[in-house]
């Protein structure tokens, strides 16, 4: 159900011919209201795709009618022609729906540099079929979730119900380039709660900060990431902001861990939990540094509890801690205690996919968890062959 | 010849039993003077091995008699016992040579957490044989270069002659964890020029800043890196500082590129040259960001000129440039021009091992080159099996 689960939304996913496989590659999500309040967050990469440049403007007034998303080409570094393609796409959707182009958000994902005339034609020619296929039923949301996939092995969807009478639905794609400041990640979240744009913006930023922003699969930040939240108000319920933020955060975490579990070529999902940090920033900095150690990630691929690589990585940060007092546990075994060898590393069983690294900085009471993956032969294979 | 090429030095490399292969694993380099001036630079990692903690003190007075180096164990995160091992090692060398322990620099490389009683015994028991084997001939330097190898496939040596009558010799080890702030890299450089410690320190910092510090093979920074420079003054020639620094830089670059060419599992040596940057710092920041993109490195392994991944990486930096004005060339083909697709990417031949990525930021006149490698199946294999 995902994005069509809350009342007031229709969605579709059609074949525009952008994917060489002939799979669905053009998705549309429409908010039928009565409210059109919305919020969005974008990649912090300075190299932004044309749809991001467009959509940053569209969201400024906190109101959108629809989001159109394509896979099969990033429309990034495609110059003025690429930007005109994005503009024309929004115009085509607006014409078909009878709304303003400035209320149509656009998202793309795929290879950077792809966005020529044939790309433009494929999208524009298939906006009418996408509009015609719009459905508020289960299939509409499911087709949209399929259409945004790239190297994802499966669609990612999530829903949450509130006893207060509103619900949230979401879909996501992303399998490589998962990194802070968002990942190659397109996410659309819908709710039938009645909330204004400012509240949606606060809730979305609070939720993404501790979920999508803490997935760091391979340290690479995308040019196209966009998370959009639309509220139709169709439930007629003005949700409590705190309750809504909590529910939204839970839904984002569910989608984020679905992304992690489907990361390109990964064989371990690694949760790096940093505790007793002097500040949350310190905990995040340390977690990220560890999550970016190729040496550690390769060791975990080989089921090798090489804790020295954890310490070598965190030693590169300027977070507050004494490196010779740190404890490190892997899957529950404290392999490093007070900066010295702890329990026997042979006790660590790294064969399960779910992997836990717990780092105790002993410098305060702040905590953060970073979600990453191991570095595998399949990662190298998939990413050396992506463009071909 | 390497470290024994300049007059006034003897070296040896013996089998202490630290390597399971039975290969040489304990090296000693002695300065017989008349001058004992020296300088050293160390890893900037806060997690420092015990020999680094010791050697940082030893070098403070700019004078050392000898350097002892072991492979087969990092003696890092081994606590007070590990530090006592380092101290005892220096004492043993000092006793055998009739010098002060505070003038003996100690280096280790190998697995973090290794440094128990058997490690200590192996080193201490083999200091006398290492002293007995000291030789100023070619074999002495060659044996030392072999004894510091870990996953290196071959020893790295270099020499330079000055017409002024002095020479420099150097040896290096390092194959993984090659990153800024030095790599898992032990380097010993000798010269028979007559220079005081302050001059050596200036020259060494100037040389390493643009050579070893710009090798970023896999983004991982070691806990043990040390580059030591000793001057015997045995040529009787007080070298011109500028000429010496130039020669030292050339020698360091030679050793640094030998490290790059022998990086674990690599199939491409990638020189990322950033030109027309607003500052040298900007050029380095951009080069490093690109050198750390696993996606780009995997693409180059697959001979895929995926320039979008260059732009996605540099967009994560705060260097001064307009991402939509940048040119990117790969092996001489300008695949991205003014932030748009440039010449046909099919023209790029990435089959040679030597790979060039040229990034024109069009923001000033500063330049820097970062040396990195591709991300390969062999890298993953070697680093997932290192501890076993």
HADDOCK unambig.tbl for C-alpha pairs under 7 A between the chains (distance, minus, plus):
assign (segid A and resid 45 and name CA) (segid B and resid 315 and name CA) 5.14 0.50 0.50
assign (segid A and resid 45 and name CA) (segid B and resid 316 and name CA) 5.02 0.50 0.50
assign (segid A and resid 46 and name CA) (segid B and resid 315 and name CA) 4.52 0.50 0.50
assign (segid A and resid 46 and name CA) (segid B and resid 316 and name CA) 6.27 0.50 0.50
assign (segid A and resid 47 and name CA) (segid B and resid 311 and name CA) 6.62 0.50 0.50
assign (segid A and resid 47 and name CA) (segid B and resid 312 and name CA) 6.07 0.50 0.50
assign (segid A and resid 47 and name CA) (segid B and resid 315 and name CA) 4.62 0.50 0.50
assign (segid A and resid 47 and name CA) (segid B and resid 323 and name CA) 5.79 0.50 0.50
assign (segid A and resid 77 and name CA) (segid B and resid 339 and name CA) 5.47 0.50 0.50
assign (segid A and resid 77 and name CA) (segid B and resid 340 and name CA) 4.94 0.50 0.50
assign (segid A and resid 78 and name CA) (segid B and resid 340 and name CA) 5.07 0.50 0.50
assign (segid A and resid 78 and name CA) (segid B and resid 341 and name CA) 6.59 0.50 0.50
assign (segid A and resid 79 and name CA) (segid B and resid 339 and name CA) 6.87 0.50 0.50
assign (segid A and resid 79 and name CA) (segid B and resid 340 and name CA) 5.48 0.50 0.50
assign (segid A and resid 112 and name CA) (segid B and resid 308 and name CA) 4.93 0.50 0.50
assign (segid A and resid 113 and name CA) (segid B and resid 308 and name CA) 6.51 0.50 0.50
assign (segid A and resid 113 and name CA) (segid B and resid 341 and name CA) 5.96 0.50 0.50
assign (segid A and resid 218 and name CA) (segid B and resid 294 and name CA) 6.92 0.50 0.50
assign (segid A and resid 220 and name CA) (segid B and resid 293 and name CA) 6.11 0.50 0.50
assign (segid A and resid 221 and name CA) (segid B and resid 312 and name CA) 6.74 0.50 0.50
assign (segid A and resid 222 and name CA) (segid B and resid 312 and name CA) 6.17 0.50 0.50
assign (segid A and resid 223 and name CA) (segid B and resid 312 and name CA) 5.98 0.50 0.50
assign (segid A and resid 293 and name CA) (segid B and resid 220 and name CA) 6.12 0.50 0.50
assign (segid A and resid 294 and name CA) (segid B and resid 218 and name CA) 6.88 0.50 0.50
assign (segid A and resid 295 and name CA) (segid B and resid 383 and name CA) 6.03 0.50 0.50
assign (segid A and resid 298 and name CA) (segid B and resid 380 and name CA) 5.45 0.50 0.50
assign (segid A and resid 298 and name CA) (segid B and resid 383 and name CA) 5.57 0.50 0.50
assign (segid A and resid 298 and name CA) (segid B and resid 384 and name CA) 4.76 0.50 0.50
assign (segid A and resid 299 and name CA) (segid B and resid 383 and name CA) 5.91 0.50 0.50
assign (segid A and resid 299 and name CA) (segid B and resid 384 and name CA) 4.04 0.50 0.50
assign (segid A and resid 299 and name CA) (segid B and resid 385 and name CA) 6.93 0.50 0.50
assign (segid A and resid 300 and name CA) (segid B and resid 384 and name CA) 6.92 0.50 0.50
assign (segid A and resid 301 and name CA) (segid B and resid 384 and name CA) 6.22 0.50 0.50
assign (segid A and resid 302 and name CA) (segid B and resid 384 and name CA) 4.47 0.50 0.50
assign (segid A and resid 302 and name CA) (segid B and resid 385 and name CA) 6.33 0.50 0.50
assign (segid A and resid 304 and name CA) (segid B and resid 384 and name CA) 6.90 0.50 0.50
assign (segid A and resid 308 and name CA) (segid B and resid 112 and name CA) 4.93 0.50 0.50
assign (segid A and resid 308 and name CA) (segid B and resid 113 and name CA) 6.53 0.50 0.50
assign (segid A and resid 311 and name CA) (segid B and resid 47 and name CA) 6.60 0.50 0.50
assign (segid A and resid 312 and name CA) (segid B and resid 47 and name CA) 6.04 0.50 0.50
assign (segid A and resid 312 and name CA) (segid B and resid 221 and name CA) 6.72 0.50 0.50
assign (segid A and resid 312 and name CA) (segid B and resid 222 and name CA) 6.15 0.50 0.50
assign (segid A and resid 312 and name CA) (segid B and resid 223 and name CA) 5.96 0.50 0.50
assign (segid A and resid 315 and name CA) (segid B and resid 45 and name CA) 5.11 0.50 0.50
assign (segid A and resid 315 and name CA) (segid B and resid 46 and name CA) 4.50 0.50 0.50
assign (segid A and resid 315 and name CA) (segid B and resid 47 and name CA) 4.60 0.50 0.50
assign (segid A and resid 316 and name CA) (segid B and resid 45 and name CA) 4.99 0.50 0.50
assign (segid A and resid 316 and name CA) (segid B and resid 46 and name CA) 6.26 0.50 0.50
assign (segid A and resid 323 and name CA) (segid B and resid 47 and name CA) 5.79 0.50 0.50
assign (segid A and resid 339 and name CA) (segid B and resid 77 and name CA) 5.47 0.50 0.50
assign (segid A and resid 339 and name CA) (segid B and resid 79 and name CA) 6.86 0.50 0.50
assign (segid A and resid 340 and name CA) (segid B and resid 77 and name CA) 4.94 0.50 0.50
assign (segid A and resid 340 and name CA) (segid B and resid 78 and name CA) 5.07 0.50 0.50
assign (segid A and resid 340 and name CA) (segid B and resid 79 and name CA) 5.48 0.50 0.50
assign (segid A and resid 341 and name CA) (segid B and resid 78 and name CA) 6.60 0.50 0.50
assign (segid A and resid 341 and name CA) (segid B and resid 113 and name CA) 5.97 0.50 0.50
assign (segid A and resid 375 and name CA) (segid B and resid 380 and name CA) 6.85 0.50 0.50
assign (segid A and resid 376 and name CA) (segid B and resid 380 and name CA) 6.28 0.50 0.50
assign (segid A and resid 377 and name CA) (segid B and resid 377 and name CA) 5.44 0.50 0.50
assign (segid A and resid 377 and name CA) (segid B and resid 380 and name CA) 6.46 0.50 0.50
assign (segid A and resid 380 and name CA) (segid B and resid 298 and name CA) 5.44 0.50 0.50
assign (segid A and resid 380 and name CA) (segid B and resid 375 and name CA) 6.84 0.50 0.50
assign (segid A and resid 380 and name CA) (segid B and resid 376 and name CA) 6.28 0.50 0.50
assign (segid A and resid 380 and name CA) (segid B and resid 377 and name CA) 6.44 0.50 0.50
assign (segid A and resid 383 and name CA) (segid B and resid 295 and name CA) 6.02 0.50 0.50
assign (segid A and resid 383 and name CA) (segid B and resid 298 and name CA) 5.56 0.50 0.50
assign (segid A and resid 383 and name CA) (segid B and resid 299 and name CA) 5.93 0.50 0.50
assign (segid A and resid 384 and name CA) (segid B and resid 298 and name CA) 4.74 0.50 0.50
assign (segid A and resid 384 and name CA) (segid B and resid 299 and name CA) 4.06 0.50 0.50
assign (segid A and resid 384 and name CA) (segid B and resid 300 and name CA) 6.93 0.50 0.50
assign (segid A and resid 384 and name CA) (segid B and resid 301 and name CA) 6.20 0.50 0.50
assign (segid A and resid 384 and name CA) (segid B and resid 302 and name CA) 4.48 0.50 0.50
assign (segid A and resid 384 and name CA) (segid B and resid 304 and name CA) 6.93 0.50 0.50
assign (segid A and resid 385 and name CA) (segid B and resid 299 and name CA) 6.92 0.50 0.50
assign (segid A and resid 385 and name CA) (segid B and resid 302 and name CA) 6.33 0.50 0.50
